[in-house]
Amino acid sequence: MSSKLKLYNTLTNKKEEFKAINPSHITMYVCGPTVYDFAHVGNARPVVVFDTLARLLRHDYGKVTYARNITDIDDKIIAAAANGNIAEITEKFARHYEEDMSALNAKKPDIVPKATDYLDEMIVLISDLIAKGYAYEANDHVLFQVSKMDDYGELSGRKVEDLLAGARVDIAGYKREASDFVLWKPSSDAQPGWESPWGRGRPGWHTECSAMIKKNFGETIDIHGGGQDLIFPHHENEIAQSKCAHGGRNLANYWLHNGYLTVSGEKMSKSQGNFVTVHDLLKEFIGGGEDIRLCLLTAQYRQPVDFSRDGVIQAKKQLDKWYKITQGVEPTVVSDAVLDALRDDLNTPKAIMELNQLSKNENRKGELLASAQLLGLLESTIEKRLMGSLKINPEKIEDKILERTIAKMDKNWKRADEIRDELNKSGIKLLDRPDGTTAWE
């Protein structure tokens, strides 16, 4: 390799050279969605980030097993399904999530485990923690006792009392200490639940990922990823329960976290109400999934990226330019400069800059195409992109042109302008000539 892969490890707070457990088979797990609603663009950022990393790892190492879970049992899901069937809701939004992420050119992970398929493994994990003295039963709950773990807080780098100050912690009378977190909770007759040694109930949120990783990969994986907001409490608690169950062994050797997606400087979130779903954006920017992907890659993954529709429009213009340059070209090799940028803690802004440099060289079109495809870009054709953005065939476009011509003959300038704007928004530029509007591009 022209350079060695370096990643910023949240666990050590520094950029480190990546050293795989087994260089011939890389393992990576990323926290996925809780499927009770459509995913917003902030939820899509880790999908694009870790899909890009998986592509790079496959290029450099060959075999990669990438898992991204689906949380299909959670209090938010129960609330959303108050008047409906939980399975129908989770299946519906899991399907939409997969479709929307696919539209961003994100490849489906090798493993997509659902929480409800791993109840037996969760019960085994919880039983093991109780047997080893790290967890206890109280009021039909099972809780992890944080004070039993000497290095709790190693991921976030703060003391327990500091962590609690900024977190939403359930202060319940049955807890031995306020910092203890739930591994298992009881379910009412109206709530979904499963039989366990502690009665009918359901797992805590943190429990599922540890059980899924152990079942699919073993005790330790190479890379664990997710959004910055998961560092505490979710990933901190994953580490605690896994290390205590597995004799102190690391759950993951490298912890990677992407920064927030912001809107006017504020984190995009459903609670703030400043979100836009990928599903709606794909309707607004029809065929623009790749445009959204490039927009999300314009900032280095650990930094915040301020999202705007203007950013998506600019990304579209950039991609249109690259598509025209590479039309009819076959991909050759990935540029060393692009690889160096990506191997430097996934520096996608630098990689995009290198793509622009390649686009200026007539003799490196194949290199531009291969390098862009490593980032999940230029995977279509200019014709498919055009038709995808229109969702109509050339005959329909000609019909629109004819309708506009008739409107102009009738002096219906408003309708003529509406048709022009409609086509222009979809990427079709009308060429008005003395003999009429007969061409489009």
RAVENKA-V403650 format. One record per backbone hydrogen bond with DSSP energy under -0.5 kcal/mol. CO is the residue of the C=O (numbers start at 1). NH is the residue of the N-H. Records with the same first field share a line. If there is no record, write none. Layout:
CO = NH, NH
This chain:
5 = 18
6 = 345
7 = 9, 16
8 = 10
9 = 12, 13, 14
14 = 9
16 = 7
18 = 20
22 = 25
26 = 65
27 = 222, 223
28 = 67
29 = 225
30 = 69
33 = 35, 71
34 = 36
39 = 278, 279
40 = 43, 44
41 = 45
42 = 45, 46
43 = 47
44 = 48
45 = 49
46 = 50
47 = 51
48 = 52
49 = 53
50 = 54
51 = 55
52 = 56
53 = 57
54 = 58
55 = 59
56 = 60
57 = 61, 62
58 = 62
61 = 63
63 = 26
64 = 66
65 = 28, 67
66 = 110, 111
67 = 30
70 = 72, 115
71 = 35
74 = 78
75 = 79
76 = 80
77 = 81
79 = 82
81 = 84
85 = 89
86 = 90
87 = 91
88 = 92
89 = 93
90 = 94
91 = 95
92 = 96
93 = 97
94 = 98
95 = 99
96 = 100
97 = 101
98 = 102
99 = 103
100 = 104
101 = 104, 106
102 = 105
105 = 107
111 = 68
113 = 70
114 = 117
115 = 118
118 = 122
119 = 123
120 = 124
121 = 125
122 = 126
123 = 127
124 = 128
125 = 129
126 = 130
127 = 131
128 = 132
129 = 134, 135
130 = 133
134 = 145
136 = 143
138 = 141
141 = 138
142 = 183, 184
143 = 136
144 = 146, 181
145 = 148
146 = 149
148 = 150
149 = 152
151 = 154
153 = 157, 158
159 = 163
160 = 164
161 = 165
162 = 166
163 = 166
164 = 167
167 = 169
169 = 171
170 = 172
172 = 175
177 = 180
181 = 144
183 = 204
184 = 142
185 = 202
188 = 191
194 = 201
196 = 199
200 = 187
201 = 194
202 = 185
204 = 207, 208
205 = 208, 209
206 = 210
207 = 211
208 = 212
209 = 213
210 = 214
211 = 215
212 = 216
213 = 217, 218
214 = 218
221 = 253
222 = 254
223 = 29
224 = 256
225 = 31
226 = 258
227 = 230
228 = 231
230 = 235
231 = 236
233 = 237
234 = 238
235 = 239
236 = 240
237 = 241
238 = 242
239 = 243
240 = 244
241 = 245
242 = 246
243 = 248
244 = 247
246 = 249
251 = 221
254 = 224, 256
255 = 10
256 = 226
258 = 228
260 = 262, 305
261 = 268
262 = 307
263 = 266
266 = 263
269 = 273, 274
276 = 41
277 = 281
278 = 282
279 = 283
280 = 283, 284
281 = 285
282 = 287
283 = 286
284 = 286
285 = 288
288 = 292
289 = 293
290 = 294
291 = 295
292 = 296
293 = 297
294 = 298
295 = 298
296 = 299
300 = 303
301 = 259
305 = 262, 307
308 = 312
309 = 313
310 = 314
311 = 315
312 = 316
313 = 317
314 = 318
315 = 319
316 = 320
317 = 321
318 = 322
319 = 323
320 = 324
321 = 325
322 = 326
324 = 327
326 = 329
335 = 339
336 = 340
337 = 341
338 = 342
339 = 343
340 = 344
341 = 344, 347
342 = 346
343 = 6, 345
346 = 301, 348
347 = 351
348 = 352
349 = 353
350 = 354
351 = 355
352 = 356
353 = 357
354 = 358
355 = 359
356 = 360
357 = 360
358 = 361
360 = 362
361 = 364
362 = 365
364 = 368
365 = 369
366 = 332, 370
367 = 371
368 = 372
369 = 373
370 = 374
371 = 375
372 = 375, 377
373 = 376
381 = 385
382 = 386
383 = 387
384 = 388
385 = 389
386 = 390
387 = 391
393 = 396, 397
394 = 398
395 = 399
396 = 400
397 = 401
398 = 402
399 = 403
400 = 404
401 = 405
402 = 406
403 = 407
404 = 408
405 = 409
406 = 410
407 = 412
408 = 411
411 = 413
412 = 416
413 = 417
414 = 418
415 = 419
416 = 420
417 = 421
418 = 422
419 = 423
420 = 424
421 = 425
422 = 426
423 = 428
424 = 427
427 = 429
428 = 430
429 = 441
430 = 432
431 = 438, 439
433 = 436
436 = 433, 438
439 = 431
